[in-house]
Amino acid sequence: MMLQGHFISTLLNDKFKDTSDATYQVWEYFRGITAPTFFTITGFVFFFLVLKNGTLGWDNPRVKKGITRGLKLIGWGYLLRFSLGMLLGYYHESYFYTDVLHIIGVSLLLLCVLYAILPRKILSLVLLIVTLFSFLFERMYDGIEISFLPQIITHYLTNANGAVFTIFPWFGYVSIGAFLATQFVKYQNNKNFYDVMPMYLGVSGLFLMYFSSAVLFYLQEATGFDIFIISAKYNYLFARLGDVLVLFTVFVYARNFIKHPIFIQIGKVTLSIYIVHHIILYGSWFNTGLTRWFYNSLTLNEALLGAFIFMVLITILVLKYRDATNVFIAEIKQKINYQFRIVKIVFAKR
């Protein structure tokens, strides 16, 4: 969904982006599910592994890995926005805009902190409350000006200055994913769990999709708090969460099918897929991506065929050269560690 969504939205000619066309509406709707699903799965998978380890607090090795992973993602976020032209003085403020990798990185750090400092008894509740409040008050903080902080930091907090993604409300999807992980870990050994849990997820998802706005209107009438009606009139966060829960239901029921080795292998290289697709599509360091030559220029048939080829090619490329890439990275790390050892020896002698 990410690969074809980015390819088509970036390269398809604007005249084919007809919002009145039913087919385009369906495509656009499902493209809108991609980011919420991405963030929710991140929270679910990471927290499931943390809880499954069982070690409490900072001593949990998964927490340490999560911190390393979070910092790594933030670093990749900035590295992919870097271009060689910046070395020559061609600087653009968009370099500091936060995107998916930045926010997922920060989200992992936040989950690590919550896991380490909160008692297990209230952990699930806090994760759920974080989601509810981040979604409910989104209209109150979205686009807010924060002039007293450096702009590189404000991009994480508001999109007023051009950031694509911000910590809130998107951490709300990560936290609900983590909440779901707590429920899976708690009840997965119960009899008929994988028959009952998907039904709860599916019903909850459909409820959020079709009735969450009505509930928010009712809460405003019952309490008099305007925040509910403000949220109801711009209710995409709760509705998209409903989409994600329904999608979760499908994946739980299809779990035996998606245990096929090819899906397992693809699931292990999602970061590499993101990085490679970003470089090929947007250019990154060399500014020579597909957008440089085909931005908003493809016909519908060209875009559809191109998206299919793009998805297959990127996936095969990453899987084929994964081992070689890992060896290359390992060699770089070894050389860096060797240099550090030399520096330590020199300073020790002094």
C-alpha positions as CSV (number, residue, x, y, z in Angstrom):
1,M,0.0,0.0,0.0
2,M,2.8,2.4,0.8
3,L,4.8,1.6,-2.4
4,Q,1.9,1.9,-4.8
5,G,0.3,4.8,-2.9
6,H,3.5,6.9,-3.1
7,F,4.1,6.0,-6.7
8,I,0.7,6.8,-8.0
9,S,0.0,9.9,-5.9
10,T,3.4,11.4,-6.9
11,L,3.6,10.4,-10.6
12,L,0.0,10.3,-11.8
13,N,-1.1,13.3,-13.8
14,D,-3.5,15.6,-11.9
15,K,-6.2,15.3,-14.6
16,F,-6.7,11.6,-13.6
17,K,-7.1,12.4,-9.9
18,D,-10.8,12.9,-10.2
19,T,-12.4,12.8,-6.8
20,S,-15.8,12.4,-8.3
21,D,-14.7,9.1,-9.9
22,A,-15.8,6.1,-7.9
23,T,-12.6,4.1,-8.6
24,Y,-10.4,6.9,-7.6
25,Q,-12.4,7.4,-4.5
26,V,-11.9,3.8,-3.5
27,W,-8.2,4.0,-4.1
28,E,-7.9,7.3,-2.2
29,Y,-9.8,5.8,0.7
30,F,-7.6,2.8,1.0
31,R,-4.5,4.9,0.6
32,G,-5.7,6.9,3.6
33,I,-5.6,3.7,5.7
34,T,-1.9,3.1,5.0
35,A,-0.3,5.5,7.6
36,P,-2.7,4.6,10.5
37,T,-2.1,0.9,9.8
38,F,1.7,1.5,9.6
39,F,1.8,3.3,13.0
40,T,-0.6,0.8,14.7
41,I,1.3,-2.2,13.5
42,T,4.5,-0.6,14.8
43,G,3.1,-0.2,18.3
44,F,1.6,-3.7,18.2
45,V,4.7,-5.6,17.1
46,F,7.2,-3.7,19.2
47,F,5.2,-3.9,22.4
48,F,4.2,-7.5,21.9
49,L,7.9,-8.4,21.7
50,V,8.6,-6.3,24.8
51,L,5.8,-7.9,26.8
52,K,6.7,-11.4,25.6
53,N,10.2,-11.0,27.0
54,G,8.7,-10.5,30.4
55,T,11.6,-8.6,32.0
56,L,10.4,-5.5,33.8
57,G,11.7,-1.9,33.4
58,W,14.8,-0.8,31.7
59,D,16.4,-4.2,32.1
60,N,14.3,-5.6,29.3
61,P,16.6,-6.1,26.4
62,R,13.8,-5.3,24.0
63,V,13.6,-1.8,25.6
64,K,17.2,-1.3,24.9
65,K,16.8,-2.5,21.3
66,G,13.8,-0.2,21.0
67,I,15.8,2.8,22.1
68,T,18.5,1.9,19.6
69,R,15.9,1.3,16.9
70,G,14.1,4.6,17.6
71,L,17.3,6.6,17.3
72,K,18.3,4.8,14.2
73,L,14.9,5.6,12.5
74,I,15.2,9.3,13.4
75,G,18.7,9.3,11.9
76,W,17.5,7.6,8.7
77,G,14.7,10.2,8.6
78,Y,17.2,13.0,8.4
79,L,19.6,11.1,6.2
80,L,17.0,10.4,3.5
81,R,16.1,14.1,3.3
82,F,19.8,15.0,2.9
83,S,21.0,15.9,-0.6
84,L,24.5,16.5,-1.9
85,G,23.5,19.9,-2.9
86,M,23.4,20.9,0.7
87,L,27.2,20.5,0.8
88,L,27.3,23.2,-1.9
89,G,25.1,25.6,0.1
90,Y,21.7,24.7,-1.5
91,Y,19.8,24.5,1.7
92,H,16.0,24.1,2.1
93,E,14.1,24.2,5.3
94,S,12.2,21.0,4.3
95,Y,15.3,19.1,5.3
96,F,14.1,19.4,8.9
97,Y,10.5,18.4,8.3
98,T,9.5,15.4,10.2
99,D,8.2,12.4,8.3
100,V,7.1,8.8,9.1
101,L,10.5,7.6,10.2
102,H,11.1,10.5,12.6
103,I,7.7,10.0,14.3
104,I,8.0,6.2,14.5
105,G,11.4,6.6,16.0
106,V,10.1,9.0,18.7
107,S,7.1,6.7,19.2
108,L,9.4,3.8,20.0
109,L,11.3,5.9,22.5
110,L,8.0,7.0,24.1
111,L,6.8,3.4,24.4
112,C,10.1,2.4,26.0
113,V,9.7,5.1,28.6
114,L,6.1,4.2,29.3
115,Y,6.9,0.5,29.7
116,A,9.9,1.3,32.0
117,I,8.2,3.7,34.4
118,L,4.6,2.6,34.6
119,P,3.3,-0.2,36.8
120,R,2.0,-3.1,34.7
121,K,-1.5,-2.8,36.3
122,I,-2.1,0.6,34.7
123,L,0.0,0.3,31.6
124,S,-2.9,-0.8,29.3
125,L,-5.2,1.9,30.6
126,V,-2.6,4.6,30.1
127,L,-2.0,3.5,26.5
128,L,-5.7,3.6,25.8
129,I,-6.1,7.0,27.4
130,V,-3.2,8.4,25.3
131,T,-5.0,7.4,22.2
132,L,-8.3,8.8,23.2
133,F,-6.9,12.1,24.3
134,S,-4.6,12.5,21.3
135,F,-7.5,11.9,18.9
136,L,-10.1,13.8,20.8
137,F,-8.1,17.0,21.2
138,E,-6.4,16.9,17.8
139,R,-8.3,20.0,16.5
140,M,-7.1,22.0,19.6
141,Y,-3.4,21.5,19.0
142,D,-3.2,20.8,15.2
143,G,-1.2,23.6,13.5
144,I,-0.5,25.5,16.7
145,E,2.3,28.0,16.5
146,I,5.2,27.3,18.9
147,S,7.6,30.2,18.5
148,F,9.7,29.8,21.7
149,L,11.3,26.5,20.6
150,P,13.8,25.9,17.8
151,Q,12.0,25.0,14.6
152,I,13.7,21.6,14.3
153,I,11.9,20.7,17.5
154,T,8.6,22.3,16.7
155,H,8.3,20.1,13.6
156,Y,7.8,17.1,16.0
157,L,4.9,19.0,17.7
158,T,3.1,20.9,15.0
159,N,2.7,20.9,11.3
160,A,2.3,24.7,11.2
161,N,5.8,25.0,9.7
162,G,5.5,22.3,7.1
163,A,6.1,19.0,8.9
164,V,4.4,16.0,7.2
165,F,3.8,14.0,10.4
166,T,3.9,15.0,14.1
167,I,4.1,13.1,17.3
168,F,0.4,13.7,18.0
169,P,-2.0,12.5,16.9
170,W,0.1,9.8,15.2
171,F,1.5,8.4,18.5
172,G,-2.2,7.7,19.3
173,Y,-2.1,4.9,16.7
174,V,1.1,3.6,18.0
175,S,-0.2,3.6,21.6
176,I,-3.5,1.8,20.5
177,G,-1.3,-0.8,18.8
178,A,0.6,-1.3,22.0
179,F,-2.7,-1.5,23.9
180,L,-3.8,-4.3,21.6
181,A,-0.5,-6.1,22.2
182,T,-1.2,-6.1,25.9
183,Q,-4.5,-7.7,25.3
184,F,-3.0,-10.3,22.9
185,V,-0.3,-11.2,25.4
186,K,-2.8,-11.4,28.3
187,Y,-5.4,-13.6,26.6
188,Q,-3.6,-15.4,23.7
189,N,-3.5,-18.7,25.6
190,N,-7.2,-18.7,26.3
191,K,-9.3,-21.3,24.5
192,N,-10.8,-19.9,21.3
193,F,-8.9,-16.7,21.6
194,Y,-8.2,-16.5,17.9
195,D,-11.9,-17.0,17.2
196,V,-13.3,-14.5,19.7
197,M,-10.7,-11.7,19.5
198,P,-11.1,-11.0,15.8
199,M,-14.9,-10.6,16.3
200,Y,-14.3,-8.0,19.0
201,L,-11.8,-6.2,16.8
202,G,-14.2,-6.3,13.8
203,V,-17.3,-5.1,15.7
204,S,-15.2,-2.3,17.4
205,G,-13.8,-1.3,14.0
206,L,-17.2,-1.1,12.3
207,F,-18.6,0.8,15.3
208,L,-15.8,3.4,15.0
209,M,-16.2,3.7,11.3
210,Y,-20.0,4.3,11.3
211,F,-21.0,5.4,14.7
212,S,-18.1,7.2,16.4
213,S,-19.2,10.6,15.1
214,A,-22.8,10.1,16.4
215,V,-21.3,9.1,19.8
216,L,-19.2,12.3,19.9
217,F,-22.3,14.4,19.1
218,Y,-24.2,12.6,21.9
219,L,-21.4,13.2,24.4
220,Q,-21.4,16.9,23.5
221,E,-25.2,17.1,24.2
222,A,-24.9,15.1,27.4
223,T,-21.9,17.0,28.8
224,G,-21.9,20.4,27.1
225,F,-18.2,20.1,26.3
226,D,-17.6,21.6,22.9
227,I,-14.5,19.4,22.4
228,F,-16.8,16.5,21.4
229,I,-18.6,18.3,18.7
230,I,-15.3,19.8,17.4
231,S,-13.9,16.3,17.1
232,A,-17.1,14.9,15.6
233,K,-17.1,17.5,12.8
234,Y,-13.5,16.5,11.8
235,N,-13.7,12.8,12.8
236,Y,-11.1,11.1,10.7
237,L,-8.9,9.7,13.4
238,F,-11.5,7.5,15.1
239,A,-12.9,6.5,11.8
240,R,-9.5,5.5,10.5
241,L,-8.8,3.5,13.6
242,G,-12.0,1.6,12.8
243,D,-10.5,0.8,9.4
244,V,-7.3,-0.4,11.0
245,L,-9.2,-2.7,13.5
246,V,-11.2,-4.2,10.6
247,L,-7.9,-4.8,8.8
248,F,-6.5,-6.4,11.9
249,T,-9.5,-8.7,11.9
250,V,-8.7,-9.8,8.4
251,F,-5.1,-10.4,9.2
252,V,-5.9,-12.5,12.3
253,Y,-8.2,-14.7,10.3
254,A,-5.6,-15.0,7.5
255,R,-2.7,-15.6,9.9
256,N,-2.0,-19.1,8.6
257,F,-1.8,-17.8,5.0
258,I,0.5,-14.9,5.9
259,K,2.9,-17.3,7.7
260,H,4.2,-18.2,4.3
261,P,8.0,-17.8,4.3
262,I,7.9,-15.1,1.6
263,F,5.7,-12.8,3.8
264,I,7.9,-13.5,6.8
265,Q,11.0,-12.5,4.8
266,I,9.3,-9.3,3.5
267,G,8.2,-8.5,7.0
268,K,11.8,-8.5,8.2
269,V,13.0,-5.9,5.6
270,T,10.3,-3.3,5.8
271,L,12.8,-0.5,6.8
272,S,15.0,-1.5,3.9
273,I,12.0,-1.4,1.6
274,Y,11.1,2.1,2.8
275,I,14.7,3.4,2.4
276,V,15.2,1.9,-1.1
277,H,11.7,3.1,-2.4
278,H,12.4,6.6,-1.0
279,I,15.8,6.8,-2.8
280,I,14.4,5.5,-6.1
281,L,11.2,7.5,-6.1
282,Y,12.3,10.8,-4.5
283,G,16.0,10.8,-5.2
284,S,17.2,11.7,-1.7
285,W,20.9,12.4,-1.8
286,F,21.3,12.7,-5.5
287,N,18.0,14.3,-6.4
288,T,17.6,12.0,-9.4
289,G,14.6,10.0,-8.4
290,L,11.6,9.2,-10.6
291,T,9.9,12.3,-9.5
292,R,12.5,14.4,-11.2
293,W,11.4,13.1,-14.7
294,F,7.9,11.9,-14.2
295,Y,6.3,14.0,-11.5
296,N,2.5,14.3,-12.2
297,S,3.0,13.2,-15.8
298,L,1.9,9.6,-16.1
299,T,-1.4,8.4,-17.7
300,L,-3.6,6.2,-15.7
301,N,-2.5,3.0,-17.4
302,E,1.2,4.0,-17.1
303,A,0.8,4.7,-13.4
304,L,-1.0,1.4,-12.7
305,L,1.6,-0.6,-14.6
306,G,4.4,1.4,-13.1
307,A,3.2,1.0,-9.6
308,F,3.0,-2.8,-10.0
309,I,6.5,-3.0,-11.4
310,F,7.7,-0.6,-8.7
311,M,6.3,-2.8,-5.9
312,V,7.7,-6.0,-7.3
313,L,11.1,-4.5,-8.3
314,I,11.7,-2.9,-4.9
315,T,10.7,-6.0,-3.0
316,I,12.9,-8.3,-5.1
317,L,15.8,-5.9,-5.0
318,V,15.7,-5.6,-1.2
319,L,15.3,-9.4,-0.6
320,K,18.0,-10.3,-3.2
321,Y,20.6,-8.0,-1.9
322,R,19.7,-8.1,1.8
323,D,22.5,-10.5,2.8
324,A,25.0,-8.6,0.8
325,T,23.9,-5.3,2.4
326,N,24.1,-6.8,5.9
327,V,27.6,-7.9,5.2
328,F,28.5,-4.5,3.8
329,I,27.0,-2.7,6.9
330,A,28.8,-5.1,9.2
331,E,32.1,-4.4,7.6
332,I,31.5,-0.6,8.0
333,K,30.7,-1.1,11.6
334,Q,33.8,-3.2,12.1
335,K,36.0,-0.5,10.5
336,I,34.4,2.2,12.6
337,N,34.9,0.2,15.8
338,Y,38.5,-0.4,14.8
339,Q,39.1,3.3,14.4
340,F,37.5,4.0,17.8
341,R,39.8,1.4,19.4
342,I,42.8,3.2,17.9
343,V,41.7,6.6,19.2
344,K,41.1,5.1,22.6
345,I,44.6,3.6,22.6
346,V,46.2,7.0,21.6
347,F,44.4,8.9,24.2
348,A,45.2,6.3,26.8
349,K,48.9,6.6,26.1
350,R,48.6,10.4,26.5
